Amino acid sequence: MNTSSAPAGAYDALLARVLPEARSQRTWEPSDGPLPALFVSHGAPPTLDDAQWLDDLFAWGRSMPKPRAIVVVSAHWENAPAALSGTAEGTPLYYDFGGFHPRYYTLPYATPDATDLARRVAGVLNPTGGVHQFVNRGLDHGAFIPLMAMYPAADVPVVQLSMPSLDPEALLDLGRRLRGLREEGILVIGSGFMTHSFAVMRNPALAGYNEAFDEWAADALRRGDVDALTDYRAKAPGVDIAHPTADHYVPLLLAVGAATDPTKATSQIERMFWGNSIRSVLVH
């Protein structure tokens, strides 16, 4: 693991190195075809100290045309019915973590106004209206931390959409409802963690459970086995250790649901971080 000793030092180094390149990235055009859907293992503030993780995320963002807009569903916001985050330019971030260096609570990610995007998403979810918008709720760390690395110029409108529940079928359905947005150059992202086990951090001897779950998920994704991915509680090995709660897993189902062909899934990032898998996946 390549880390920086200064809080967010690796992120500072990334910005110094890539910001001009990020600003000049070519924007999506209709001739590019639909953007893929993504599942991103997002991490907390330590992501911003890990140069390799940041480089991997930035390279992933560069491998696609810059999206016209981004819709992200994070493990850290459950609200029923599905609701939208604030969209005004300059809406403060939601620093939904504790116990870290003060600098992490001041890092900005000031994306452009996303009012038009929110209207489009609301129209897809409920054509008759009525999707609630939390005006003062900014992006939480499941949204802004990976995007700070993928699109560090902060020049793409972003709206966060809540999870209506932690039921895998509900997230699969939500992804399906968002699928058509990809044809408009809107990137659909589910942000969670391929394994999310604090027990492994406390007891590294449990790492085999996470590895078994990660291998199972990667195989199911390669085969496009949506039924297995949805029924993960019954079918996945190591699930009680890898995902004692569903919140960091079910955003994967959002990405699978938003995909045109779930059998065309490829892992873009594959490694372990503090005993957990940060596997991140692209699906067409």
BAFI-3210 file (N, C-alpha, C; in Angstrom, 3 decimals, decimal comma, padded with zeros to 6 digits):
// residues 284
n [1|2|3|4|5|6|7|8|9|10|11|12|13|14|15|16|17|18|19|20|21|22|23|24|25|26|27|28|29|30|31|32|33|34|35|36|37|38|39|40|41|42|43|44|45|46|47|48|49|50|51|52|53|54|55|56|57|58|59|60|61|62|63|64|65|66|67|68|69|70|71|72|73|74|75|76|77|78|79|80|81|82|83|84|85|86|87|88|89|90|91|92|93|94|95|96|97|98|99|100|101|102|103|104|105|106|107|108|109|110|111|112|113|114|115|116|117|118|119|120|121|122|123|124|125|126|127|128|129|130|131|132|133|134|135|136|137|138|139|140|141|142|143|144|145|146|147|148|149|150|151|152|153|154|155|156|157|158|159|160|161|162|163|164|165|166|167|168|169|170|171|172|173|174|175|176|177|178|179|180|181|182|183|184|185|186|187|188|189|190|191|192|193|194|195|196|197|198|199|200|201|202|203|204|205|206|207|208|209|210|211|212|213|214|215|216|217|218|219|220|221|222|223|224|225|226|227|228|229|230|231|232|233|234|235|236|237|238|239|240|241|242|243|244|245|246|247|248|249|250|251|252|253|254|255|256|257|258|259|260|261|262|263|264|265|266|267|268|269|270|271|272|273|274|275|276|277|278|279|280|281|282|283|284]
n.u [000,857|000,715|001,159|000,621|002,205|001,185|-002,029|-004,341|-002,312|-001,511|-003,618|-003,327|-000,952|-001,831|-003,643|-001,862|-000,444|-002,260|-004,341|-004,544|-004,764|-007,121|-008,988|-009,024|-010,117|-011,908|-015,337|-018,259|-019,986|-022,901|-022,201|-020,450|-021,881|-023,788|-022,780|-020,974|-022,181|-021,160|-019,665|-018,232|-015,769|-015,495|-014,166|-013,054|-011,768|-008,977|-008,560|-007,710|-005,128|-003,779|-001,809|-001,748|-004,393|-005,772|-004,550|-005,403|-008,184|-008,289|-007,185|-009,144|-011,364|-010,347|-010,352|-012,723|-015,000|-015,462|-018,217|-021,432|-022,909|-023,369|-024,894|-025,099|-025,335|-024,953|-023,596|-024,142|-026,512|-029,688|-032,997|-036,445|-039,343|-037,084|-034,815|-033,331|-030,148|-028,948|-028,646|-027,633|-024,984|-022,088|-023,227|-022,684|-020,461|-021,280|-019,907|-019,721|-018,372|-016,195|-013,598|-011,245|-008,388|-008,565|-008,319|-009,610|-012,212|-012,462|-011,819|-012,684|-015,204|-016,415|-018,825|-020,521|-023,725|-026,501|-029,157|-030,723|-030,031|-031,076|-033,794|-034,126|-033,517|-035,481|-037,722|-037,446|-037,697|-040,188|-042,554|-044,818|-044,134|-043,024|-040,713|-038,647|-036,403|-033,517|-032,520|-030,318|-028,610|-025,570|-023,216|-022,294|-019,507|-019,281|-019,907|-018,401|-015,655|-014,566|-015,116|-013,575|-011,110|-011,573|-012,667|-011,130|-011,175|-013,620|-015,722|-018,057|-021,545|-023,168|-025,442|-026,731|-028,465|-030,752|-030,799|-033,682|-034,234|-032,555|-032,833|-031,816|-033,235|-034,704|-032,699|-031,690|-033,904|-034,063|-031,713|-032,350|-034,337|-032,884|-031,361|-031,647|-030,552|-027,867|-027,582|-027,658|-025,305|-024,899|-023,390|-023,865|-023,494|-022,922|-021,937|-020,061|-018,646|-016,675|-016,130|-016,963|-015,844|-015,325|-014,537|-012,483|-010,484|-009,912|-009,169|-007,008|-006,825|-009,235|-009,331|-009,551|-012,278|-013,256|-011,779|-012,805|-015,471|-015,081|-013,923|-016,067|-018,023|-016,741|-016,655|-019,417|-020,151|-018,655|-020,005|-022,438|-024,470|-027,144|-029,156|-027,783|-026,163|-028,112|-029,274|-027,365|-027,015|-027,748|-026,157|-023,466|-020,117|-018,654|-020,202|-021,283|-019,131|-017,941|-019,974|-021,634|-023,743|-026,030|-025,549|-023,181|-022,937|-025,264|-025,279|-023,862|-025,783|-027,338|-025,667|-025,520|-028,217|-028,522|-027,092|-026,838|-026,088|-025,410|-023,553|-021,274|-019,222|-016,436|-013,606|-012,116|-010,473|-008,591|-007,769|-006,701|-007,473|-006,592|-007,475|-009,893|-011,738|-011,319|-012,432|-013,582|-015,990|-016,923|-019,754|-021,446]
n.v [-001,191|002,092|004,937|008,332|010,393|012,825|014,227|013,530|013,869|012,361|012,861|015,629|015,535|014,168|016,053|018,151|016,981|016,106|017,883|019,780|017,929|016,604|018,654|019,010|016,749|014,879|015,397|013,349|012,291|011,741|009,901|008,238|006,254|004,474|005,268|003,164|001,406|001,722|000,060|001,131|000,663|002,563|003,596|005,417|008,528|007,558|006,698|008,941|009,107|007,158|006,574|004,775|003,820|006,209|006,849|004,666|005,098|007,585|006,934|005,173|006,882|008,414|006,570|006,572|008,647|011,952|012,180|013,728|014,211|012,938|010,367|009,143|006,497|005,909|003,844|005,042|006,398|005,870|006,196|006,310|007,169|006,976|009,690|012,906|014,548|017,865|020,307|022,743|024,853|024,812|023,626|022,468|019,749|016,572|015,557|012,701|011,139|010,168|010,920|011,414|013,241|016,827|018,072|016,572|017,321|019,677|019,578|020,452|019,718|021,042|020,867|021,620|023,341|021,188|021,145|020,693|018,050|016,772|017,183|015,597|013,025|012,782|012,813|010,389|008,577|009,145|010,033|011,577|013,381|014,493|013,477|013,774|016,382|016,932|019,835|020,931|018,817|017,710|015,909|012,751|010,924|008,540|009,244|011,642|011,105|008,990|010,324|012,628|011,672|010,403|012,385|014,937|017,654|018,569|019,307|018,254|017,939|016,584|014,427|012,966|010,009|008,550|005,287|003,385|001,239|-001,509|-003,787|-006,185|-006,651|-004,304|-002,420|-003,410|-003,015|-000,216|000,485|-000,469|001,318|003,590|003,056|004,036|006,584|006,385|006,455|009,083|010,157|010,197|009,166|006,342|005,364|002,985|003,064|001,429|-001,188|-003,934|-005,950|-005,492|-005,351|-004,830|-006,590|-008,086|-006,205|-005,996|-008,584|-010,095|-012,774|-013,554|-012,957|-014,741|-015,267|-012,930|-012,971|-015,284|-014,500|-012,338|-013,603|-015,244|-013,300|-011,998|-014,087|-014,597|-012,168|-012,218|-014,250|-013,129|-013,703|-012,797|-013,640|-015,095|-013,051|-011,410|-013,059|-013,235|-013,612|-016,219|-017,653|-016,861|-017,461|-016,892|-014,690|-013,632|-012,550|-010,941|-009,158|-008,075|-006,321|-005,052|-002,686|-001,818|-003,607|-003,763|-001,522|-002,552|-004,052|-002,034|-001,046|-003,344|-003,615|-001,294|-001,890|-002,804|-005,310|-007,555|-009,611|-008,601|-007,662|-006,165|-006,197|-003,375|-002,439|-004,345|-005,408|-005,827|-003,985|-003,145|-005,699|-005,924|-006,273|-004,113|-004,310|-003,005|-002,335|-002,399|-002,333|-003,031]
n.w [000,000|-000,976|000,663|001,838|004,312|005,171|005,906|003,394|001,592|-000,640|-002,324|-002,738|-004,205|-006,462|-007,576|-008,196|-010,207|-012,242|-012,842|-015,097|-017,202|-016,480|-016,748|-019,477|-020,540|-022,951|-023,566|-023,340|-026,286|-028,364|-030,368|-029,095|-027,904|-025,333|-022,000|-019,661|-016,696|-013,302|-010,503|-007,619|-005,235|-002,475|-000,150|002,821|004,258|004,269|001,645|000,288|000,988|-000,265|-002,805|-004,952|-005,120|-005,713|-008,172|-009,691|-009,726|-011,026|-013,538|-014,389|-014,673|-016,779|-018,811|-020,077|-021,995|-020,685|-018,569|-019,207|-016,992|-013,630|-011,797|-008,611|-006,327|-003,005|-000,395|001,989|002,294|002,974|002,178|002,057|000,192|-002,693|-002,805|-003,642|-003,528|-002,583|-005,196|-005,944|-007,080|-005,140|-002,907|000,338|001,141|002,633|005,371|006,444|008,486|011,174|013,600|012,231|010,886|011,131|008,619|006,673|006,821|005,595|002,978|-000,311|-002,823|-005,234|-007,271|-010,441|-010,862|-010,594|-011,254|-013,587|-014,114|-011,824|-012,249|-014,511|-013,545|-011,556|-013,196|-014,521|-012,433|-011,320|-013,237|-012,787|-010,917|-007,612|-006,408|-003,690|-002,774|-000,954|-000,042|001,337|001,726|000,966|-001,165|000,127|001,678|000,316|-002,217|-002,880|-002,342|-004,117|-006,546|-006,379|-007,095|-009,574|-011,227|-010,867|-011,511|-010,830|-012,508|-013,480|-013,381|-010,526|-008,926|-006,012|-005,274|-003,096|-001,478|-001,706|-000,091|001,572|000,200|-002,137|-004,568|-004,802|-005,286|-007,667|-009,323|-009,177|-010,510|-013,079|-013,791|-014,122|-016,300|-018,978|-018,856|-019,339|-022,071|-022,587|-021,939|-019,238|-016,339|-014,389|-011,126|-008,638|-005,353|-003,059|-001,259|-002,050|-000,186|003,226|006,089|009,352|011,239|010,112|010,001|012,683|013,260|011,429|010,704|009,738|007,088|004,956|004,621|003,451|001,081|-000,121|-000,524|-002,280|-004,522|-005,251|-005,923|-008,072|-009,927|-010,290|-011,433|-013,813|-015,115|-015,383|-013,595|-012,372|-010,678|-008,680|-007,614|-006,560|-004,653|-002,647|000,088|000,613|-001,129|-001,299|-000,222|003,014|003,704|006,075|007,412|005,431|004,697|007,055|007,239|004,745|003,401|002,022|-000,005|-001,670|-003,502|-005,658|-007,001|-008,055|-010,118|-011,716|-012,431|-013,951|-016,178|-019,649|-020,574|-018,337|-018,457|-019,468|-017,686|-016,194|-014,088|-012,815|-010,817|-008,638|-005,689|-002,254|000,715|003,813|004,545|003,239|000,185|-002,528|-004,972|-007,991|-010,481|-013,919|-015,970|-018,985]
ca.u [000,000|001,517|000,417|001,308|002,155|000,372|-003,446|-004,705|-001,127|-001,524|-004,596|-002,670|000,010|-002,609|-004,128|-000,732|000,057|-003,207|-005,469|-004,725|-005,242|-008,515|-009,827|-009,070|-010,666|-012,988|-016,671|-019,079|-020,838|-023,811|-021,530|-019,715|-022,760|-024,092|-021,731|-021,209|-022,542|-020,000|-019,676|-016,968|-015,459|-015,162|-013,247|-013,233|-010,632|-007,685|-008,410|-007,002|-003,729|-003,274|-001,494|-002,124|-005,852|-006,130|-004,115|-006,294|-009,468|-008,132|-007,010|-010,452|-012,136|-009,776|-010,551|-014,033|-015,250|-015,988|-019,685|-022,142|-023,398|-023,187|-025,849|-024,414|-026,030|-023,918|-023,961|-024,337|-027,776|-030,925|-034,174|-037,584|-038,940|-035,809|-034,758|-032,152|-029,342|-028,953|-028,077|-027,103|-023,538|-021,594|-023,845|-021,595|-020,368|-021,765|-018,743|-020,394|-017,404|-015,687|-012,356|-010,127|-007,692|-009,473|-008,239|-010,553|-013,518|-012,395|-011,535|-013,863|-015,448|-017,476|-019,286|-021,445|-025,160|-027,040|-030,619|-031,292|-029,837|-032,038|-035,113|-034,130|-033,584|-036,807|-038,672|-037,308|-038,174|-041,604|-042,969|-045,898|-043,579|-043,085|-039,456|-038,206|-035,013|-032,980|-031,800|-029,064|-027,795|-024,578|-022,708|-021,591|-018,169|-019,385|-019,985|-017,379|-014,264|-014,105|-015,196|-012,438|-010,005|-011,940|-012,897|-010,608|-011,463|-014,937|-016,424|-019,190|-022,676|-023,386|-026,541|-026,776|-029,792|-030,776|-031,292|-035,012|-034,154|-031,350|-033,224|-031,113|-034,178|-035,060|-031,590|-031,656|-034,979|-033,686|-030,742|-033,052|-035,067|-031,897|-030,549|-031,707|-029,737|-026,536|-027,621|-027,587|-023,991|-024,951|-022,728|-024,596|-022,514|-023,221|-020,724|-020,108|-017,361|-016,910|-016,337|-016,985|-015,744|-014,475|-014,007|-011,210|-009,490|-009,537|-008,604|-006,601|-006,979|-010,521|-009,241|-009,975|-013,708|-013,401|-011,223|-013,758|-016,614|-014,627|-013,785|-017,410|-018,675|-016,086|-017,101|-020,818|-020,196|-018,159|-021,041|-023,687|-025,456|-027,860|-029,899|-026,860|-025,762|-029,252|-029,495|-026,018|-027,043|-027,857|-025,270|-022,067|-019,330|-018,070|-021,024|-021,520|-017,945|-017,700|-021,047|-022,577|-024,921|-026,164|-025,468|-022,064|-023,035|-026,381|-025,020|-023,453|-026,988|-027,737|-024,871|-025,944|-029,523|-028,390|-026,339|-027,565|-025,714|-024,610|-022,477|-020,101|-018,678|-014,985|-013,052|-011,169|-009,549|-008,622|-006,786|-007,209|-007,105|-006,903|-008,185|-011,133|-011,607|-011,780|-012,776|-014,504|-016,460|-017,612|-020,696|-022,015]
ca.v [000,000|003,309|005,989|009,568|010,645|014,013|013,986|013,799|014,245|011,703|013,587|016,875|015,204|013,850|017,306|018,895|016,283|015,751|018,796|020,241|016,794|016,363|019,722|018,916|015,463|014,999|015,126|012,366|012,680|010,632|008,891|007,331|005,215|004,592|005,075|001,989|001,612|001,396|-000,168|001,636|000,528|003,983|003,952|006,619|009,424|006,954|006,626|010,135|008,940|005,986|007,053|003,784|003,824|007,434|006,719|003,706|005,748|008,610|006,254|004,631|007,993|008,823|005,530|006,826|010,074|012,627|012,182|015,005|014,325|011,711|009,995|008,188|005,941|005,567|002,977|005,815|007,151|005,111|007,039|005,853|006,754|007,513|011,147|013,478|015,491|019,240|020,414|024,076|025,000|025,200|022,916|021,880|018,303|015,967|014,828|011,710|010,238|010,753|010,419|011,626|014,524|017,921|018,504|015,837|017,968|020,962|019,364|020,766|019,134|021,974|020,531|022,620|023,215|019,942|021,252|020,014|016,614|016,314|017,119|014,438|011,816|012,744|012,453|008,957|007,818|009,394|010,992|012,456|014,309|014,086|013,003|014,781|016,819|017,489|020,975|021,207|017,613|017,568|014,570|012,133|010,488|007,474|009,893|012,620|010,653|008,426|011,294|013,540|011,057|010,091|013,644|015,899|019,035|018,901|020,063|017,464|017,983|015,326|014,349|011,710|009,431|007,667|003,923|003,308|000,197|-002,316|-005,023|-006,266|-006,509|-002,893|-001,712|-003,890|-002,305|001,193|000,557|-000,646|002,545|004,605|002,536|004,881|007,790|006,130|006,826|010,544|010,568|010,305|008,022|005,799|004,746|002,452|003,216|000,640|-001,837|-005,328|-006,537|-004,391|-006,080|-004,301|-007,739|-008,463|-005,221|-006,321|-009,930|-010,426|-014,204|-013,742|-012,447|-015,759|-015,135|-011,847|-013,431|-016,218|-013,731|-011,556|-014,518|-015,636|-012,170|-011,789|-015,157|-014,366|-011,030|-012,661|-015,074|-012,381|-014,448|-011,794|-014,325|-015,385|-011,792|-010,909|-013,976|-013,412|-014,073|-017,678|-018,326|-016,426|-017,905|-015,856|-013,485|-013,036|-011,757|-009,955|-008,150|-008,246|-005,546|-005,057|-001,346|-001,617|-004,569|-003,596|-000,640|-003,376|-004,424|-000,863|-001,032|-004,487|-003,287|-000,229|-002,396|-003,399|-006,725|-007,833|-010,579|-007,858|-006,976|-006,289|-005,598|-002,310|-002,369|-005,637|-005,615|-005,781|-002,803|-003,440|-006,966|-005,887|-006,158|-002,864|-004,596|-002,052|-003,065|-001,718|-003,189|-002,360]
ca.w [000,000|-001,099|001,342|002,185|005,743|005,417|005,615|002,001|000,831|-001,948|-003,137|-003,146|-005,262|-007,662|-008,161|-008,767|-011,389|-013,304|-013,007|-016,484|-018,007|-016,127|-017,306|-020,944|-020,959|-023,937|-023,035|-024,042|-027,409|-028,700|-031,187|-028,220|-027,403|-023,893|-021,008|-018,828|-015,300|-012,481|-009,064|-007,104|-003,807|-002,338|000,934|003,631|004,018|003,917|000,191|-000,165|001,372|-000,974|-004,157|-005,967|-005,257|-006,423|-009,562|-010,348|-009,958|-012,052|-014,825|-014,769|-015,195|-018,067|-019,825|-020,689|-022,196|-019,493|-018,641|-019,146|-015,621|-012,860|-010,757|-007,744|-005,170|-002,028|000,728|003,214|002,344|002,771|002,400|001,269|-001,150|-003,159|-002,787|-004,277|-002,754|-003,054|-006,539|-006,212|-007,058|-003,832|-001,791|001,131|001,232|003,864|005,901|007,283|009,097|012,406|014,146|011,315|010,970|010,753|007,226|005,829|006,933|004,893|001,555|-001,122|-004,146|-005,619|-008,619|-011,000|-010,610|-011,147|-011,224|-014,761|-013,914|-010,826|-012,907|-015,414|-012,729|-010,945|-014,237|-014,785|-011,284|-011,075|-014,269|-012,321|-009,941|-006,218|-005,845|-002,734|-002,854|000,285|-000,600|002,030|001,890|-000,086|-001,445|001,246|001,284|-000,672|-003,528|-003,248|-002,286|-005,392|-007,640|-006,268|-007,825|-010,957|-011,952|-009,892|-011,885|-010,256|-013,550|-013,960|-012,441|-009,794|-007,977|-005,274|-005,142|-001,933|-001,619|-001,100|000,924|001,412|-000,477|-003,429|-005,688|-004,926|-005,931|-009,045|-010,023|-009,291|-011,600|-014,357|-014,093|-014,518|-017,409|-020,169|-018,701|-019,892|-023,488|-022,643|-021,446|-017,776|-015,717|-013,248|-010,236|-007,316|-004,561|-001,836|-000,988|-002,417|001,137|004,193|007,338|010,411|011,970|009,495|010,423|014,059|013,295|010,059|010,426|009,063|005,713|003,994|004,352|002,474|-000,196|-000,718|-001,022|-003,431|-005,664|-005,651|-006,590|-009,358|-010,824|-010,624|-012,355|-015,127|-015,725|-015,463|-012,812|-011,589|-009,620|-007,581|-007,002|-005,795|-003,538|-002,116|001,480|000,627|-002,067|-001,263|000,931|003,857|003,647|007,394|007,721|004,374|004,688|008,166|006,845|003,288|002,822|001,099|-001,102|-002,600|-004,649|-006,801|-007,746|-008,837|-011,349|-012,532|-012,992|-014,958|-017,326|-020,760|-020,620|-017,133|-018,707|-019,910|-016,513|-016,058|-012,885|-013,139|-009,688|-007,939|-004,633|-000,892|001,477|005,217|004,621|002,473|-001,265|-003,134|-006,366|-008,597|-011,658|-015,026|-016,697|-020,172]
c.u [000,891|000,741|001,280|001,169|001,306|-001,091|-003,809|-003,507|-001,066|-002,517|-004,028|-001,705|-000,698|-003,076|-002,997|-000,289|-000,943|-004,271|-005,612|-005,262|-006,716|-009,433|-009,999|-009,669|-011,866|-014,325|-017,439|-019,890|-021,740|-023,164|-020,713|-020,568|-022,961|-022,835|-021,991|-021,822|-021,375|-020,416|-018,292|-016,865|-014,821|-014,182|-013,656|-012,027|-009,291|-007,481|-007,542|-005,536|-003,045|-003,058|-001,931|-003,625|-006,302|-005,746|-005,019|-007,642|-009,366|-007,995|-008,333|-011,330|-011,662|-010,042|-011,875|-014,121|-015,778|-017,517|-020,251|-022,640|-023,234|-024,313|-025,179|-025,313|-024,963|-024,476|-024,419|-025,611|-028,931|-032,089|-035,280|-038,716|-037,632|-035,872|-033,428|-031,442|-029,513|-028,200|-027,464|-025,578|-023,096|-022,308|-022,754|-021,621|-020,893|-020,648|-019,236|-019,413|-016,843|-014,348|-011,137|-009,511|-008,620|-009,430|-009,275|-011,942|-013,537|-012,126|-012,789|-013,991|-016,668|-017,877|-020,302|-022,894|-025,705|-028,565|-031,256|-031,158|-030,858|-033,435|-035,213|-034,266|-034,963|-037,861|-038,632|-037,924|-039,674|-042,100|-044,063|-045,421|-043,586|-041,820|-038,894|-036,731|-034,613|-032,030|-030,422|-028,199|-026,842|-024,181|-022,026|-020,294|-018,193|-019,483|-018,749|-015,959|-013,828|-014,130|-014,077|-011,232|-010,352|-012,083|-012,447|-010,835|-012,814|-015,789|-017,588|-020,330|-022,921|-024,631|-026,480|-028,225|-029,764|-031,170|-032,670|-035,117|-032,831|-031,661|-032,541|-032,038|-034,568|-033,961|-031,437|-032,706|-034,641|-032,672|-031,406|-033,786|-034,136|-031,151|-030,514|-030,871|-028,351|-026,459|-027,555|-026,243|-023,954|-024,376|-023,504|-023,607|-023,194|-021,935|-020,867|-018,732|-017,571|-016,928|-016,205|-017,020|-014,784|-013,867|-012,650|-010,113|-008,992|-008,813|-008,230|-006,730|-008,293|-010,477|-009,710|-011,452|-013,959|-012,889|-012,179|-014,969|-016,239|-014,507|-015,146|-018,100|-018,065|-016,536|-018,551|-020,964|-019,728|-019,225|-022,358|-024,806|-026,164|-028,622|-029,000|-026,464|-026,874|-029,475|-028,178|-026,005|-027,075|-026,736|-023,801|-021,352|-018,826|-018,920|-021,205|-020,332|-017,787|-018,724|-022,021|-023,839|-024,896|-025,737|-024,337|-022,068|-024,089|-026,160|-024,466|-024,649|-027,526|-026,988|-025,278|-027,291|-029,453|-027,685|-027,266|-027,327|-024,827|-023,509|-021,207|-019,582|-017,184|-014,537|-011,972|-010,114|-009,705|-007,485|-007,465|-006,668|-007,556|-007,775|-009,485|-010,850|-012,130|-012,084|-013,834|-014,762|-017,149|-018,512|-021,337|-023,505]
c.v [001,238|004,463|007,207|009,809|011,867|013,709|014,450|014,224|013,610|012,386|014,923|016,623|014,870|015,127|018,065|018,284|016,232|016,794|019,336|019,140|016,527|017,411|019,589|017,606|015,659|014,587|014,165|013,010|011,500|009,528|007,905|006,149|005,342|004,455|003,779|002,390|001,101|001,000|000,182|001,301|001,839|004,329|005,218|007,528|008,757|006,731|007,776|010,132|007,824|006,350|006,058|003,781|005,060|007,356|005,763|004,344|006,807|007,974|005,672|005,738|008,439|007,808|005,680|008,296|010,693|012,679|013,596|015,280|012,965|011,569|008,918|007,795|005,408|004,676|003,755|006,638|006,246|006,021|006,545|006,868|007,427|009,027|011,599|014,448|016,908|019,385|021,769|024,059|025,472|024,563|022,228|020,357|017,844|015,067|013,807|010,663|010,934|010,160|010,615|013,012|015,651|018,293|017,808|016,487|019,344|020,792|019,631|019,838|019,861|021,744|021,569|022,364|021,978|019,956|020,509|018,500|016,078|016,214|015,895|013,144|011,681|012,331|010,981|008,140|007,957|010,446|011,948|013,435|013,727|013,491|014,094|015,111|017,453|018,625|021,157|019,970|017,486|016,121|014,018|011,490|009,311|008,001|010,740|012,077|009,960|009,423|012,322|013,001|010,824|011,350|014,808|017,353|019,498|019,698|019,292|017,591|016,601|015,468|012,983|011,301|008,467|006,249|003,851|002,227|-000,519|-003,658|-005,098|-006,088|-005,058|-002,099|-002,144|-003,159|-000,828|001,383|000,427|000,624|003,667|004,243|003,473|006,143|007,610|006,535|008,332|011,066|010,802|009,022|007,616|004,999|004,234|002,443|002,475|000,111|-003,320|-006,243|-005,408|-004,977|-005,407|-005,431|-008,160|-007,469|-005,524|-007,663|-010,364|-011,905|-014,509|-013,372|-013,454|-015,692|-014,034|-012,269|-014,384|-015,487|-012,969|-012,432|-014,970|-014,510|-011,932|-012,843|-014,952|-013,208|-011,441|-013,460|-014,329|-013,045|-013,497|-012,444|-014,610|-014,108|-011,222|-011,749|-014,252|-013,941|-015,595|-018,348|-017,965|-016,996|-016,704|-014,629|-012,836|-012,204|-010,625|-008,831|-008,414|-007,409|-005,392|-003,758|-001,171|-002,608|-004,180|-002,527|-001,374|-003,751|-003,258|-000,837|-002,166|-004,202|-002,243|-000,706|-002,932|-004,896|-007,047|-008,865|-009,885|-006,991|-007,216|-005,578|-004,603|-002,133|-003,687|-005,688|-005,507|-004,540|-003,044|-004,697|-007,028|-005,721|-004,806|-003,071|-003,602|-002,493|-002,131|-002,721|-002,393|-002,599]
c.w [000,000|-000,499|001,574|003,673|006,078|005,104|004,207|001,155|-000,542|-002,883|-003,615|-004,303|-006,564|-008,348|-008,849|-010,090|-012,546|-013,594|-014,432|-017,398|-017,741|-016,748|-018,815|-021,438|-021,879|-023,329|-023,941|-025,159|-027,767|-029,532|-030,350|-027,766|-025,898|-023,037|-020,242|-017,487|-014,460|-011,068|-008,553|-005,617|-003,365|-001,221|001,672|003,412|003,720|002,418|-000,310|000,249|000,591|-002,444|-005,226|-006,210|-006,039|-007,894|-010,336|-010,669|-011,049|-013,438|-015,316|-015,338|-016,562|-019,176|-020,559|-021,071|-020,906|-019,579|-018,629|-017,737|-014,958|-011,852|-009,917|-006,588|-004,230|-000,926|001,948|003,252|001,962|003,123|001,486|001,359|-001,563|-003,272|-003,370|-003,339|-003,301|-004,355|-006,833|-006,206|-005,672|-002,657|-000,970|001,106|002,592|004,389|006,932|007,810|010,321|012,800|013,278|011,525|010,495|009,282|006,341|005,833|006,268|003,401|000,728|-002,335|-004,692|-007,066|-009,118|-010,599|-011,327|-011,173|-012,391|-014,629|-012,924|-011,423|-013,800|-014,622|-012,084|-011,965|-014,582|-013,654|-011,070|-012,052|-013,817|-011,257|-008,541|-005,652|-004,944|-002,944|-001,525|-000,087|000,034|002,244|000,714|-000,296|-000,197|000,743|000,326|-002,085|-003,806|-003,212|-003,577|-006,538|-007,577|-007,031|-009,291|-011,809|-011,071|-010,261|-011,344|-011,240|-014,166|-012,953|-011,827|-008,929|-007,313|-005,084|-003,962|-002,335|-000,976|-000,034|000,723|000,758|-001,836|-004,628|-005,897|-005,610|-007,376|-009,878|-010,196|-010,414|-012,958|-014,765|-014,540|-015,798|-018,605|-020,073|-019,303|-021,361|-023,678|-022,132|-019,952|-017,185|-014,467|-012,401|-008,972|-006,519|-003,239|-001,502|-001,266|-001,193|002,153|005,595|008,301|011,230|011,418|009,871|011,839|014,156|011,876|009,711|009,708|007,580|004,676|003,659|003,306|001,103|-000,891|-001,280|-002,286|-004,673|-006,173|-006,431|-007,970|-010,366|-011,243|-011,605|-013,752|-015,865|-015,904|-014,696|-011,843|-010,436|-008,418|-006,863|-006,123|-004,535|-002,804|-000,688|001,570|-000,150|-001,936|-000,046|001,731|004,052|005,013|007,869|006,717|004,375|005,832|007,988|005,325|002,630|001,804|-000,067|-002,127|-003,676|-005,867|-007,653|-008,550|-010,162|-012,275|-013,184|-014,083|-016,215|-018,407|-020,813|-019,429|-017,347|-019,169|-018,769|-016,438|-014,783|-013,268|-012,051|-008,925|-006,927|-003,277|-000,187|002,911|005,342|003,866|000,988|-001,734|-004,619|-006,846|-010,027|-012,647|-015,717|-017,824|-020,288]
res [m|n|t|s|s|a|p|a|g|a|y|d|a|l|l|a|r|v|l|p|e|a|r|s|q|r|t|w|e|p|s|d|g|p|l|p|a|l|f|v|s|h|g|a|p|p|t|l|d|d|a|q|w|l|d|d|l|f|a|w|g|r|s|m|p|k|p|r|a|i|v|v|v|s|a|h|w|e|n|a|p|a|a|l|s|g|t|a|e|g|t|p|l|y|y|d|f|g|g|f|h|p|r|y|y|t|l|p|y|a|t|p|d|a|t|d|l|a|r|r|v|a|g|v|l|n|p|t|g|g|v|h|q|f|v|n|r|g|l|d|h|g|a|f|i|p|l|m|a|m|y|p|a|a|d|v|p|v|v|q|l|s|m|p|s|l|d|p|e|a|l|l|d|l|g|r|r|l|r|g|l|r|e|e|g|i|l|v|i|g|s|g|f|m|t|h|s|f|a|v|m|r|n|p|a|l|a|g|y|n|e|a|f|d|e|w|a|a|d|a|l|r|r|g|d|v|d|a|l|t|d|y|r|a|k|a|p|g|v|d|i|a|h|p|t|a|d|h|y|v|p|l|l|l|a|v|g|a|a|t|d|p|t|k|a|t|s|q|i|e|r|m|f|w|g|n|s|i|r|s|v|l|v|h]
***
